[in-house]
Amino acid sequence: MSSSSFAAKKGSLVLPLFLLIITTVYLATALQITPQFDEGLVGPSFVPVLASILMYVALGFVFRDILRTPAPTDDAADNEATAEDKPSLAAAIKIVLATAIYIAAFKTLGYPLSTFLYVYALLFFFKLENTGQIRRVAYSAIITAVFYVLFAMIFQVRLPMLEGLLP
């Protein structure tokens, strides 16, 4: 990669590099968490370590995409960016709000309902499933069930339930 193409891409690398540093600090802190008693595979540092690993994988894809993207040409730099080309924070704000609502509703609504609604909202925001409501509902139900089996049955984590549904 030439120095001019790297210089053109360095602005795109600032946020991912910042997130890489934050993730590394987060992981280092998570690895210092010591359980008060043996909790098996799922201890207090399990989710933070898992989240850090997933973040590293996602950042790897981001870095790969940035480095593979051709550097902008002089003609492209001379043209004004349209509104579609400018990044929007609206999607990020929606996801942060959905996550905050999910966290707030998790105990009250219980795992199944709150997680189903959260996954449904994420599929909607990311436009991962635009083929119809039935598929989005089905994917949300499948993802909710898979994570229920993973946490409640395999890791034996007690998940809150909506009153009257399940103990």
Chimera marker file (.cmm) of the C-alpha trace (Angstrom):
<marker_set name="trace">
<marker id="1" x="0.000" y="0.000" z="0.000" r="1" g="1" b="0" radius="0.5"/>
<marker id="2" x="1.434" y="3.347" z="-0.968" r="1" g="1" b="0" radius="0.5"/>
<marker id="3" x="1.781" y="6.136" z="1.548" r="1" g="1" b="0" radius="0.5"/>
<marker id="4" x="-0.753" y="8.278" z="-0.317" r="1" g="1" b="0" radius="0.5"/>
<marker id="5" x="-3.447" y="5.589" z="-0.186" r="1" g="1" b="0" radius="0.5"/>
<marker id="6" x="-2.747" y="5.006" z="3.517" r="1" g="1" b="0" radius="0.5"/>
<marker id="7" x="-2.975" y="8.743" z="4.170" r="1" g="1" b="0" radius="0.5"/>
<marker id="8" x="-6.338" y="8.800" z="2.412" r="1" g="1" b="0" radius="0.5"/>
<marker id="9" x="-7.589" y="5.927" z="4.575" r="1" g="1" b="0" radius="0.5"/>
<marker id="10" x="-6.214" y="7.058" z="7.930" r="1" g="1" b="0" radius="0.5"/>
<marker id="11" x="-9.329" y="9.101" z="8.663" r="1" g="1" b="0" radius="0.5"/>
<marker id="12" x="-11.394" y="5.939" z="8.269" r="1" g="1" b="0" radius="0.5"/>
<marker id="13" x="-9.121" y="4.106" z="10.681" r="1" g="1" b="0" radius="0.5"/>
<marker id="14" x="-9.453" y="6.508" z="13.623" r="1" g="1" b="0" radius="0.5"/>
<marker id="15" x="-12.720" y="5.152" z="15.064" r="1" g="1" b="0" radius="0.5"/>
<marker id="16" x="-11.828" y="1.452" z="14.638" r="1" g="1" b="0" radius="0.5"/>
<marker id="17" x="-8.425" y="2.060" z="16.260" r="1" g="1" b="0" radius="0.5"/>
<marker id="18" x="-10.114" y="3.853" z="19.158" r="1" g="1" b="0" radius="0.5"/>
<marker id="19" x="-12.552" y="0.940" z="19.546" r="1" g="1" b="0" radius="0.5"/>
<marker id="20" x="-9.638" y="-1.507" z="19.432" r="1" g="1" b="0" radius="0.5"/>
<marker id="21" x="-7.931" y="0.322" z="22.312" r="1" g="1" b="0" radius="0.5"/>
<marker id="22" x="-11.165" y="0.493" z="24.338" r="1" g="1" b="0" radius="0.5"/>
<marker id="23" x="-11.833" y="-3.211" z="23.727" r="1" g="1" b="0" radius="0.5"/>
<marker id="24" x="-8.315" y="-4.109" z="24.840" r="1" g="1" b="0" radius="0.5"/>
<marker id="25" x="-8.697" y="-2.116" z="28.063" r="1" g="1" b="0" radius="0.5"/>
<marker id="26" x="-12.132" y="-3.705" z="28.606" r="1" g="1" b="0" radius="0.5"/>
<marker id="27" x="-10.710" y="-7.210" z="28.078" r="1" g="1" b="0" radius="0.5"/>
<marker id="28" x="-7.769" y="-6.572" z="30.397" r="1" g="1" b="0" radius="0.5"/>
<marker id="29" x="-10.171" y="-5.382" z="33.082" r="1" g="1" b="0" radius="0.5"/>
<marker id="30" x="-12.489" y="-8.353" z="32.530" r="1" g="1" b="0" radius="0.5"/>
<marker id="31" x="-9.600" y="-10.797" z="32.910" r="1" g="1" b="0" radius="0.5"/>
<marker id="32" x="-8.824" y="-9.298" z="36.327" r="1" g="1" b="0" radius="0.5"/>
<marker id="33" x="-12.280" y="-10.188" z="37.668" r="1" g="1" b="0" radius="0.5"/>
<marker id="34" x="-11.926" y="-13.002" z="40.171" r="1" g="1" b="0" radius="0.5"/>
<marker id="35" x="-14.952" y="-15.061" z="41.191" r="1" g="1" b="0" radius="0.5"/>
<marker id="36" x="-15.687" y="-15.401" z="44.883" r="1" g="1" b="0" radius="0.5"/>
<marker id="37" x="-16.238" y="-19.139" z="44.426" r="1" g="1" b="0" radius="0.5"/>
<marker id="38" x="-15.851" y="-21.649" z="41.602" r="1" g="1" b="0" radius="0.5"/>
<marker id="39" x="-18.651" y="-20.946" z="39.147" r="1" g="1" b="0" radius="0.5"/>
<marker id="40" x="-17.547" y="-23.343" z="36.411" r="1" g="1" b="0" radius="0.5"/>
<marker id="41" x="-17.413" y="-22.183" z="32.813" r="1" g="1" b="0" radius="0.5"/>
<marker id="42" x="-19.661" y="-19.151" z="33.253" r="1" g="1" b="0" radius="0.5"/>
<marker id="43" x="-18.178" y="-16.806" z="35.812" r="1" g="1" b="0" radius="0.5"/>
<marker id="44" x="-18.419" y="-13.048" z="36.182" r="1" g="1" b="0" radius="0.5"/>
<marker id="45" x="-15.828" y="-12.456" z="33.443" r="1" g="1" b="0" radius="0.5"/>
<marker id="46" x="-17.386" y="-14.805" z="30.863" r="1" g="1" b="0" radius="0.5"/>
<marker id="47" x="-19.674" y="-12.318" z="29.086" r="1" g="1" b="0" radius="0.5"/>
<marker id="48" x="-17.129" y="-9.453" z="29.028" r="1" g="1" b="0" radius="0.5"/>
<marker id="49" x="-14.456" y="-11.784" z="27.599" r="1" g="1" b="0" radius="0.5"/>
<marker id="50" x="-16.904" y="-13.162" z="25.019" r="1" g="1" b="0" radius="0.5"/>
<marker id="51" x="-17.982" y="-9.626" z="24.065" r="1" g="1" b="0" radius="0.5"/>
<marker id="52" x="-14.326" y="-8.598" z="23.672" r="1" g="1" b="0" radius="0.5"/>
<marker id="53" x="-13.569" y="-11.560" z="21.430" r="1" g="1" b="0" radius="0.5"/>
<marker id="54" x="-16.608" y="-10.795" z="19.262" r="1" g="1" b="0" radius="0.5"/>
<marker id="55" x="-15.543" y="-7.138" z="19.085" r="1" g="1" b="0" radius="0.5"/>
<marker id="56" x="-12.032" y="-8.153" z="17.965" r="1" g="1" b="0" radius="0.5"/>
<marker id="57" x="-13.531" y="-10.327" z="15.213" r="1" g="1" b="0" radius="0.5"/>
<marker id="58" x="-15.860" y="-7.521" z="14.078" r="1" g="1" b="0" radius="0.5"/>
<marker id="59" x="-12.997" y="-4.996" z="14.120" r="1" g="1" b="0" radius="0.5"/>
<marker id="60" x="-10.918" y="-7.406" z="12.063" r="1" g="1" b="0" radius="0.5"/>
<marker id="61" x="-13.588" y="-7.310" z="9.348" r="1" g="1" b="0" radius="0.5"/>
<marker id="62" x="-13.789" y="-3.506" z="9.590" r="1" g="1" b="0" radius="0.5"/>
<marker id="63" x="-10.008" y="-3.122" z="9.209" r="1" g="1" b="0" radius="0.5"/>
<marker id="64" x="-10.006" y="-5.581" z="6.314" r="1" g="1" b="0" radius="0.5"/>
<marker id="65" x="-12.752" y="-3.664" z="4.515" r="1" g="1" b="0" radius="0.5"/>
<marker id="66" x="-11.065" y="-0.290" z="5.066" r="1" g="1" b="0" radius="0.5"/>
<marker id="67" x="-7.710" y="-1.544" z="3.838" r="1" g="1" b="0" radius="0.5"/>
<marker id="68" x="-9.239" y="-3.265" z="0.785" r="1" g="1" b="0" radius="0.5"/>
<marker id="69" x="-11.249" y="-0.217" z="-0.295" r="1" g="1" b="0" radius="0.5"/>
<marker id="70" x="-9.460" y="1.682" z="-3.033" r="1" g="1" b="0" radius="0.5"/>
<marker id="71" x="-8.246" y="5.139" z="-2.136" r="1" g="1" b="0" radius="0.5"/>
<marker id="72" x="-10.425" y="7.972" z="-3.434" r="1" g="1" b="0" radius="0.5"/>
<marker id="73" x="-9.271" y="9.585" z="-6.646" r="1" g="1" b="0" radius="0.5"/>
<marker id="74" x="-8.861" y="13.312" z="-7.162" r="1" g="1" b="0" radius="0.5"/>
<marker id="75" x="-12.049" y="13.369" z="-9.273" r="1" g="1" b="0" radius="0.5"/>
<marker id="76" x="-14.038" y="11.788" z="-6.454" r="1" g="1" b="0" radius="0.5"/>
<marker id="77" x="-12.614" y="14.250" z="-3.936" r="1" g="1" b="0" radius="0.5"/>
<marker id="78" x="-13.640" y="17.182" z="-6.138" r="1" g="1" b="0" radius="0.5"/>
<marker id="79" x="-17.264" y="16.067" z="-6.337" r="1" g="1" b="0" radius="0.5"/>
<marker id="80" x="-19.534" y="17.115" z="-3.496" r="1" g="1" b="0" radius="0.5"/>
<marker id="81" x="-20.788" y="14.309" z="-1.286" r="1" g="1" b="0" radius="0.5"/>
<marker id="82" x="-24.483" y="13.709" z="-1.465" r="1" g="1" b="0" radius="0.5"/>
<marker id="83" x="-26.646" y="13.234" z="1.606" r="1" g="1" b="0" radius="0.5"/>
<marker id="84" x="-26.609" y="9.477" z="0.948" r="1" g="1" b="0" radius="0.5"/>
<marker id="85" x="-22.792" y="9.394" z="1.144" r="1" g="1" b="0" radius="0.5"/>
<marker id="86" x="-22.603" y="11.123" z="4.506" r="1" g="1" b="0" radius="0.5"/>
<marker id="87" x="-22.683" y="8.796" z="7.489" r="1" g="1" b="0" radius="0.5"/>
<marker id="88" x="-25.706" y="9.130" z="9.715" r="1" g="1" b="0" radius="0.5"/>
<marker id="89" x="-25.785" y="8.688" z="13.457" r="1" g="1" b="0" radius="0.5"/>
<marker id="90" x="-29.514" y="7.972" z="13.394" r="1" g="1" b="0" radius="0.5"/>
<marker id="91" x="-29.036" y="4.188" z="13.138" r="1" g="1" b="0" radius="0.5"/>
<marker id="92" x="-26.469" y="4.165" z="15.936" r="1" g="1" b="0" radius="0.5"/>
<marker id="93" x="-28.742" y="6.232" z="18.173" r="1" g="1" b="0" radius="0.5"/>
<marker id="94" x="-31.663" y="3.862" z="17.473" r="1" g="1" b="0" radius="0.5"/>
<marker id="95" x="-29.523" y="0.861" z="18.430" r="1" g="1" b="0" radius="0.5"/>
<marker id="96" x="-28.293" y="2.514" z="21.629" r="1" g="1" b="0" radius="0.5"/>
<marker id="97" x="-31.869" y="3.415" z="22.577" r="1" g="1" b="0" radius="0.5"/>
<marker id="98" x="-33.115" y="-0.095" z="21.773" r="1" g="1" b="0" radius="0.5"/>
<marker id="99" x="-30.325" y="-1.543" z="23.916" r="1" g="1" b="0" radius="0.5"/>
<marker id="100" x="-31.166" y="0.790" z="26.810" r="1" g="1" b="0" radius="0.5"/>
<marker id="101" x="-34.848" y="-0.162" z="26.580" r="1" g="1" b="0" radius="0.5"/>
<marker id="102" x="-33.884" y="-3.851" z="26.433" r="1" g="1" b="0" radius="0.5"/>
<marker id="103" x="-31.771" y="-3.542" z="29.573" r="1" g="1" b="0" radius="0.5"/>
<marker id="104" x="-34.516" y="-1.643" z="31.390" r="1" g="1" b="0" radius="0.5"/>
<marker id="105" x="-37.251" y="-4.093" z="30.333" r="1" g="1" b="0" radius="0.5"/>
<marker id="106" x="-35.249" y="-7.294" z="30.757" r="1" g="1" b="0" radius="0.5"/>
<marker id="107" x="-36.221" y="-8.005" z="34.362" r="1" g="1" b="0" radius="0.5"/>
<marker id="108" x="-39.797" y="-6.749" z="34.053" r="1" g="1" b="0" radius="0.5"/>
<marker id="109" x="-40.755" y="-8.420" z="30.765" r="1" g="1" b="0" radius="0.5"/>
<marker id="110" x="-38.495" y="-11.415" z="31.265" r="1" g="1" b="0" radius="0.5"/>
<marker id="111" x="-35.928" y="-12.889" z="28.943" r="1" g="1" b="0" radius="0.5"/>
<marker id="112" x="-38.190" y="-14.335" z="26.199" r="1" g="1" b="0" radius="0.5"/>
<marker id="113" x="-40.334" y="-11.287" z="25.448" r="1" g="1" b="0" radius="0.5"/>
<marker id="114" x="-37.663" y="-8.615" z="25.926" r="1" g="1" b="0" radius="0.5"/>
<marker id="115" x="-35.070" y="-10.524" z="23.897" r="1" g="1" b="0" radius="0.5"/>
<marker id="116" x="-37.533" y="-11.313" z="21.114" r="1" g="1" b="0" radius="0.5"/>
<marker id="117" x="-38.483" y="-7.629" z="20.806" r="1" g="1" b="0" radius="0.5"/>
<marker id="118" x="-34.832" y="-6.546" z="20.957" r="1" g="1" b="0" radius="0.5"/>
<marker id="119" x="-33.721" y="-8.990" z="18.253" r="1" g="1" b="0" radius="0.5"/>
<marker id="120" x="-36.707" y="-7.997" z="16.120" r="1" g="1" b="0" radius="0.5"/>
<marker id="121" x="-35.737" y="-4.322" z="16.466" r="1" g="1" b="0" radius="0.5"/>
<marker id="122" x="-32.107" y="-5.044" z="15.560" r="1" g="1" b="0" radius="0.5"/>
<marker id="123" x="-33.150" y="-7.013" z="12.473" r="1" g="1" b="0" radius="0.5"/>
<marker id="124" x="-35.323" y="-4.064" z="11.499" r="1" g="1" b="0" radius="0.5"/>
<marker id="125" x="-32.623" y="-1.429" z="12.131" r="1" g="1" b="0" radius="0.5"/>
<marker id="126" x="-29.905" y="-3.365" z="10.303" r="1" g="1" b="0" radius="0.5"/>
<marker id="127" x="-32.305" y="-4.283" z="7.488" r="1" g="1" b="0" radius="0.5"/>
<marker id="128" x="-30.987" y="-7.828" z="7.704" r="1" g="1" b="0" radius="0.5"/>
<marker id="129" x="-34.331" y="-9.269" z="6.839" r="1" g="1" b="0" radius="0.5"/>
<marker id="130" x="-36.416" y="-7.197" z="4.465" r="1" g="1" b="0" radius="0.5"/>
<marker id="131" x="-38.256" y="-10.144" z="2.961" r="1" g="1" b="0" radius="0.5"/>
<marker id="132" x="-41.237" y="-9.832" z="5.238" r="1" g="1" b="0" radius="0.5"/>
<marker id="133" x="-42.625" y="-9.754" z="8.725" r="1" g="1" b="0" radius="0.5"/>
<marker id="134" x="-43.078" y="-13.514" z="8.997" r="1" g="1" b="0" radius="0.5"/>
<marker id="135" x="-39.388" y="-14.214" z="8.423" r="1" g="1" b="0" radius="0.5"/>
<marker id="136" x="-38.338" y="-11.423" z="10.781" r="1" g="1" b="0" radius="0.5"/>
<marker id="137" x="-40.623" y="-12.852" z="13.484" r="1" g="1" b="0" radius="0.5"/>
<marker id="138" x="-39.324" y="-16.372" z="12.809" r="1" g="1" b="0" radius="0.5"/>
<marker id="139" x="-35.670" y="-15.289" z="12.929" r="1" g="1" b="0" radius="0.5"/>
<marker id="140" x="-36.293" y="-13.342" z="16.135" r="1" g="1" b="0" radius="0.5"/>
<marker id="141" x="-37.950" y="-16.371" z="17.742" r="1" g="1" b="0" radius="0.5"/>
<marker id="142" x="-35.149" y="-18.713" z="16.631" r="1" g="1" b="0" radius="0.5"/>
<marker id="143" x="-32.387" y="-16.410" z="17.903" r="1" g="1" b="0" radius="0.5"/>
<marker id="144" x="-34.207" y="-15.927" z="21.215" r="1" g="1" b="0" radius="0.5"/>
<marker id="145" x="-34.652" y="-19.698" z="21.605" r="1" g="1" b="0" radius="0.5"/>
<marker id="146" x="-31.024" y="-20.473" z="20.723" r="1" g="1" b="0" radius="0.5"/>
<marker id="147" x="-29.705" y="-18.043" z="23.306" r="1" g="1" b="0" radius="0.5"/>
<marker id="148" x="-32.217" y="-19.327" z="25.867" r="1" g="1" b="0" radius="0.5"/>
<marker id="149" x="-30.937" y="-22.873" z="25.376" r="1" g="1" b="0" radius="0.5"/>
<marker id="150" x="-27.348" y="-21.641" z="25.512" r="1" g="1" b="0" radius="0.5"/>
<marker id="151" x="-27.673" y="-19.636" z="28.726" r="1" g="1" b="0" radius="0.5"/>
<marker id="152" x="-30.502" y="-21.343" z="30.636" r="1" g="1" b="0" radius="0.5"/>
<marker id="153" x="-29.845" y="-24.965" z="29.781" r="1" g="1" b="0" radius="0.5"/>
<marker id="154" x="-26.167" y="-25.269" z="28.912" r="1" g="1" b="0" radius="0.5"/>
<marker id="155" x="-24.659" y="-22.573" z="31.169" r="1" g="1" b="0" radius="0.5"/>
<marker id="156" x="-27.495" y="-22.895" z="33.734" r="1" g="1" b="0" radius="0.5"/>
<marker id="157" x="-27.952" y="-19.140" z="34.127" r="1" g="1" b="0" radius="0.5"/>
<marker id="158" x="-31.266" y="-18.197" z="35.707" r="1" g="1" b="0" radius="0.5"/>
<marker id="159" x="-33.049" y="-15.876" z="33.304" r="1" g="1" b="0" radius="0.5"/>
<marker id="160" x="-35.986" y="-13.717" z="34.372" r="1" g="1" b="0" radius="0.5"/>
<marker id="161" x="-39.367" y="-14.760" z="33.032" r="1" g="1" b="0" radius="0.5"/>
<marker id="162" x="-42.582" y="-12.842" z="32.541" r="1" g="1" b="0" radius="0.5"/>
<marker id="163" x="-44.790" y="-13.426" z="35.558" r="1" g="1" b="0" radius="0.5"/>
<marker id="164" x="-46.964" y="-16.482" z="35.019" r="1" g="1" b="0" radius="0.5"/>
<marker id="165" x="-45.068" y="-17.893" z="32.022" r="1" g="1" b="0" radius="0.5"/>
<marker id="166" x="-42.301" y="-20.018" z="33.454" r="1" g="1" b="0" radius="0.5"/>
<marker id="167" x="-40.685" y="-20.234" z="36.893" r="1" g="1" b="0" radius="0.5"/>
<link id1="1" id2="2" r="1" g="1" b="0" radius="0.2"/>
<link id1="2" id2="3" r="1" g="1" b="0" radius="0.2"/>
<link id1="3" id2="4" r="1" g="1" b="0" radius="0.2"/>
<link id1="4" id2="5" r="1" g="1" b="0" radius="0.2"/>
<link id1="5" id2="6" r="1" g="1" b="0" radius="0.2"/>
<link id1="6" id2="7" r="1" g="1" b="0" radius="0.2"/>
<link id1="7" id2="8" r="1" g="1" b="0" radius="0.2"/>
<link id1="8" id2="9" r="1" g="1" b="0" radius="0.2"/>
<link id1="9" id2="10" r="1" g="1" b="0" radius="0.2"/>
<link id1="10" id2="11" r="1" g="1" b="0" radius="0.2"/>
<link id1="11" id2="12" r="1" g="1" b="0" radius="0.2"/>
<link id1="12" id2="13" r="1" g="1" b="0" radius="0.2"/>
<link id1="13" id2="14" r="1" g="1" b="0" radius="0.2"/>
<link id1="14" id2="15" r="1" g="1" b="0" radius="0.2"/>
<link id1="15" id2="16" r="1" g="1" b="0" radius="0.2"/>
<link id1="16" id2="17" r="1" g="1" b="0" radius="0.2"/>
<link id1="17" id2="18" r="1" g="1" b="0" radius="0.2"/>
<link id1="18" id2="19" r="1" g="1" b="0" radius="0.2"/>
<link id1="19" id2="20" r="1" g="1" b="0" radius="0.2"/>
<link id1="20" id2="21" r="1" g="1" b="0" radius="0.2"/>
<link id1="21" id2="22" r="1" g="1" b="0" radius="0.2"/>
<link id1="22" id2="23" r="1" g="1" b="0" radius="0.2"/>
<link id1="23" id2="24" r="1" g="1" b="0" radius="0.2"/>
<link id1="24" id2="25" r="1" g="1" b="0" radius="0.2"/>
<link id1="25" id2="26" r="1" g="1" b="0" radius="0.2"/>
<link id1="26" id2="27" r="1" g="1" b="0" radius="0.2"/>
<link id1="27" id2="28" r="1" g="1" b="0" radius="0.2"/>
<link id1="28" id2="29" r="1" g="1" b="0" radius="0.2"/>
<link id1="29" id2="30" r="1" g="1" b="0" radius="0.2"/>
<link id1="30" id2="31" r="1" g="1" b="0" radius="0.2"/>
<link id1="31" id2="32" r="1" g="1" b="0" radius="0.2"/>
<link id1="32" id2="33" r="1" g="1" b="0" radius="0.2"/>
<link id1="33" id2="34" r="1" g="1" b="0" radius="0.2"/>
<link id1="34" id2="35" r="1" g="1" b="0" radius="0.2"/>
<link id1="35" id2="36" r="1" g="1" b="0" radius="0.2"/>
<link id1="36" id2="37" r="1" g="1" b="0" radius="0.2"/>
<link id1="37" id2="38" r="1" g="1" b="0" radius="0.2"/>
<link id1="38" id2="39" r="1" g="1" b="0" radius="0.2"/>
<link id1="39" id2="40" r="1" g="1" b="0" radius="0.2"/>
<link id1="40" id2="41" r="1" g="1" b="0" radius="0.2"/>
<link id1="41" id2="42" r="1" g="1" b="0" radius="0.2"/>
<link id1="42" id2="43" r="1" g="1" b="0" radius="0.2"/>
<link id1="43" id2="44" r="1" g="1" b="0" radius="0.2"/>
<link id1="44" id2="45" r="1" g="1" b="0" radius="0.2"/>
<link id1="45" id2="46" r="1" g="1" b="0" radius="0.2"/>
<link id1="46" id2="47" r="1" g="1" b="0" radius="0.2"/>
<link id1="47" id2="48" r="1" g="1" b="0" radius="0.2"/>
<link id1="48" id2="49" r="1" g="1" b="0" radius="0.2"/>
<link id1="49" id2="50" r="1" g="1" b="0" radius="0.2"/>
<link id1="50" id2="51" r="1" g="1" b="0" radius="0.2"/>
<link id1="51" id2="52" r="1" g="1" b="0" radius="0.2"/>
<link id1="52" id2="53" r="1" g="1" b="0" radius="0.2"/>
<link id1="53" id2="54" r="1" g="1" b="0" radius="0.2"/>
<link id1="54" id2="55" r="1" g="1" b="0" radius="0.2"/>
<link id1="55" id2="56" r="1" g="1" b="0" radius="0.2"/>
<link id1="56" id2="57" r="1" g="1" b="0" radius="0.2"/>
<link id1="57" id2="58" r="1" g="1" b="0" radius="0.2"/>
<link id1="58" id2="59" r="1" g="1" b="0" radius="0.2"/>
<link id1="59" id2="60" r="1" g="1" b="0" radius="0.2"/>
<link id1="60" id2="61" r="1" g="1" b="0" radius="0.2"/>
<link id1="61" id2="62" r="1" g="1" b="0" radius="0.2"/>
<link id1="62" id2="63" r="1" g="1" b="0" radius="0.2"/>
<link id1="63" id2="64" r="1" g="1" b="0" radius="0.2"/>
<link id1="64" id2="65" r="1" g="1" b="0" radius="0.2"/>
<link id1="65" id2="66" r="1" g="1" b="0" radius="0.2"/>
<link id1="66" id2="67" r="1" g="1" b="0" radius="0.2"/>
<link id1="67" id2="68" r="1" g="1" b="0" radius="0.2"/>
<link id1="68" id2="69" r="1" g="1" b="0" radius="0.2"/>
<link id1="69" id2="70" r="1" g="1" b="0" radius="0.2"/>
<link id1="70" id2="71" r="1" g="1" b="0" radius="0.2"/>
<link id1="71" id2="72" r="1" g="1" b="0" radius="0.2"/>
<link id1="72" id2="73" r="1" g="1" b="0" radius="0.2"/>
<link id1="73" id2="74" r="1" g="1" b="0" radius="0.2"/>
<link id1="74" id2="75" r="1" g="1" b="0" radius="0.2"/>
<link id1="75" id2="76" r="1" g="1" b="0" radius="0.2"/>
<link id1="76" id2="77" r="1" g="1" b="0" radius="0.2"/>
<link id1="77" id2="78" r="1" g="1" b="0" radius="0.2"/>
<link id1="78" id2="79" r="1" g="1" b="0" radius="0.2"/>
<link id1="79" id2="80" r="1" g="1" b="0" radius="0.2"/>
<link id1="80" id2="81" r="1" g="1" b="0" radius="0.2"/>
<link id1="81" id2="82" r="1" g="1" b="0" radius="0.2"/>
<link id1="82" id2="83" r="1" g="1" b="0" radius="0.2"/>
<link id1="83" id2="84" r="1" g="1" b="0" radius="0.2"/>
<link id1="84" id2="85" r="1" g="1" b="0" radius="0.2"/>
<link id1="85" id2="86" r="1" g="1" b="0" radius="0.2"/>
<link id1="86" id2="87" r="1" g="1" b="0" radius="0.2"/>
<link id1="87" id2="88" r="1" g="1" b="0" radius="0.2"/>
<link id1="88" id2="89" r="1" g="1" b="0" radius="0.2"/>
<link id1="89" id2="90" r="1" g="1" b="0" radius="0.2"/>
<link id1="90" id2="91" r="1" g="1" b="0" radius="0.2"/>
<link id1="91" id2="92" r="1" g="1" b="0" radius="0.2"/>
<link id1="92" id2="93" r="1" g="1" b="0" radius="0.2"/>
<link id1="93" id2="94" r="1" g="1" b="0" radius="0.2"/>
<link id1="94" id2="95" r="1" g="1" b="0" radius="0.2"/>
<link id1="95" id2="96" r="1" g="1" b="0" radius="0.2"/>
<link id1="96" id2="97" r="1" g="1" b="0" radius="0.2"/>
<link id1="97" id2="98" r="1" g="1" b="0" radius="0.2"/>
<link id1="98" id2="99" r="1" g="1" b="0" radius="0.2"/>
<link id1="99" id2="100" r="1" g="1" b="0" radius="0.2"/>
<link id1="100" id2="101" r="1" g="1" b="0" radius="0.2"/>
<link id1="101" id2="102" r="1" g="1" b="0" radius="0.2"/>
<link id1="102" id2="103" r="1" g="1" b="0" radius="0.2"/>
<link id1="103" id2="104" r="1" g="1" b="0" radius="0.2"/>
<link id1="104" id2="105" r="1" g="1" b="0" radius="0.2"/>
<link id1="105" id2="106" r="1" g="1" b="0" radius="0.2"/>
<link id1="106" id2="107" r="1" g="1" b="0" radius="0.2"/>
<link id1="107" id2="108" r="1" g="1" b="0" radius="0.2"/>
<link id1="108" id2="109" r="1" g="1" b="0" radius="0.2"/>
<link id1="109" id2="110" r="1" g="1" b="0" radius="0.2"/>
<link id1="110" id2="111" r="1" g="1" b="0" radius="0.2"/>
<link id1="111" id2="112" r="1" g="1" b="0" radius="0.2"/>
<link id1="112" id2="113" r="1" g="1" b="0" radius="0.2"/>
<link id1="113" id2="114" r="1" g="1" b="0" radius="0.2"/>
<link id1="114" id2="115" r="1" g="1" b="0" radius="0.2"/>
<link id1="115" id2="116" r="1" g="1" b="0" radius="0.2"/>
<link id1="116" id2="117" r="1" g="1" b="0" radius="0.2"/>
<link id1="117" id2="118" r="1" g="1" b="0" radius="0.2"/>
<link id1="118" id2="119" r="1" g="1" b="0" radius="0.2"/>
<link id1="119" id2="120" r="1" g="1" b="0" radius="0.2"/>
<link id1="120" id2="121" r="1" g="1" b="0" radius="0.2"/>
<link id1="121" id2="122" r="1" g="1" b="0" radius="0.2"/>
<link id1="122" id2="123" r="1" g="1" b="0" radius="0.2"/>
<link id1="123" id2="124" r="1" g="1" b="0" radius="0.2"/>
<link id1="124" id2="125" r="1" g="1" b="0" radius="0.2"/>
<link id1="125" id2="126" r="1" g="1" b="0" radius="0.2"/>
<link id1="126" id2="127" r="1" g="1" b="0" radius="0.2"/>
<link id1="127" id2="128" r="1" g="1" b="0" radius="0.2"/>
<link id1="128" id2="129" r="1" g="1" b="0" radius="0.2"/>
<link id1="129" id2="130" r="1" g="1" b="0" radius="0.2"/>
<link id1="130" id2="131" r="1" g="1" b="0" radius="0.2"/>
<link id1="131" id2="132" r="1" g="1" b="0" radius="0.2"/>
<link id1="132" id2="133" r="1" g="1" b="0" radius="0.2"/>
<link id1="133" id2="134" r="1" g="1" b="0" radius="0.2"/>
<link id1="134" id2="135" r="1" g="1" b="0" radius="0.2"/>
<link id1="135" id2="136" r="1" g="1" b="0" radius="0.2"/>
<link id1="136" id2="137" r="1" g="1" b="0" radius="0.2"/>
<link id1="137" id2="138" r="1" g="1" b="0" radius="0.2"/>
<link id1="138" id2="139" r="1" g="1" b="0" radius="0.2"/>
<link id1="139" id2="140" r="1" g="1" b="0" radius="0.2"/>
<link id1="140" id2="141" r="1" g="1" b="0" radius="0.2"/>
<link id1="141" id2="142" r="1" g="1" b="0" radius="0.2"/>
<link id1="142" id2="143" r="1" g="1" b="0" radius="0.2"/>
<link id1="143" id2="144" r="1" g="1" b="0" radius="0.2"/>
<link id1="144" id2="145" r="1" g="1" b="0" radius="0.2"/>
<link id1="145" id2="146" r="1" g="1" b="0" radius="0.2"/>
<link id1="146" id2="147" r="1" g="1" b="0" radius="0.2"/>
<link id1="147" id2="148" r="1" g="1" b="0" radius="0.2"/>
<link id1="148" id2="149" r="1" g="1" b="0" radius="0.2"/>
<link id1="149" id2="150" r="1" g="1" b="0" radius="0.2"/>
<link id1="150" id2="151" r="1" g="1" b="0" radius="0.2"/>
<link id1="151" id2="152" r="1" g="1" b="0" radius="0.2"/>
<link id1="152" id2="153" r="1" g="1" b="0" radius="0.2"/>
<link id1="153" id2="154" r="1" g="1" b="0" radius="0.2"/>
<link id1="154" id2="155" r="1" g="1" b="0" radius="0.2"/>
<link id1="155" id2="156" r="1" g="1" b="0" radius="0.2"/>
<link id1="156" id2="157" r="1" g="1" b="0" radius="0.2"/>
<link id1="157" id2="158" r="1" g="1" b="0" radius="0.2"/>
<link id1="158" id2="159" r="1" g="1" b="0" radius="0.2"/>
<link id1="159" id2="160" r="1" g="1" b="0" radius="0.2"/>
<link id1="160" id2="161" r="1" g="1" b="0" radius="0.2"/>
<link id1="161" id2="162" r="1" g="1" b="0" radius="0.2"/>
<link id1="162" id2="163" r="1" g="1" b="0" radius="0.2"/>
<link id1="163" id2="164" r="1" g="1" b="0" radius="0.2"/>
<link id1="164" id2="165" r="1" g="1" b="0" radius="0.2"/>
<link id1="165" id2="166" r="1" g="1" b="0" radius="0.2"/>
<link id1="166" id2="167" r="1" g="1" b="0" radius="0.2"/>
</marker_set>
